[in-house]
């Protein structure tokens, strides 16, 4: 995945054939600058692949969460932003949803432009849960979230019926959500079927075996 030509100048990751199954939860991991966000942006068609293609399954609809929260309307209230995504939602239902993302009482009437980075993240994530999609693509969803908000997000994502592909450096969050690891390593992707704890244990066991005479 890479943003533009010439190819040798911009190539970040050479992807093997990767496939996500319905309901799968994949954590895309790797060092900063290794191309994870570029790969996500390629998958959601914001950037073209240099080679190969991205093919969506039948009736797959992507909802993409970017770190910068570009889609939020800064002059709107938190409640208005939720109802903008789903205009027919009742206020009580919208407030219940926002409560799951830790907005209570008059918090729902705060202007989005006055919110902290973590609060804006929670609004954007709440919006995603209302969108008609079945594949969540999330770029660092726990950035700016405190531990309570992170745990609330874990609960919501674990109740989500679709598939999830996300980038994160939060290993506790990854362990709580992901059932598959895609690890970016030296410009390619290593695939592992299992949680991050299982991945780390397998790597440790392999290293011990390699060190034995």
Buried (B, 14 or more C-beta within 10 A) or exposed (E): BBBEEEEEEBBBBBBEEBEBEEEBBBBBBBEEEBBBBBBBBBBBEEBBBBEEEBEEEEEBEBBBBBBEBEBBEEEBBBBBBBBBBBEEBEEEBBBEBBBBBBBEEEBBEBBBEEBEEBBBBBBBBBBBBBBEBBBBBBBBBBEBBEEEBBBBBBEBBEEBEBBBBBBBBBEBBBBBBBBBBBBBEEEEBBEBEBBBEBBBEEEEEEEEEEEEE
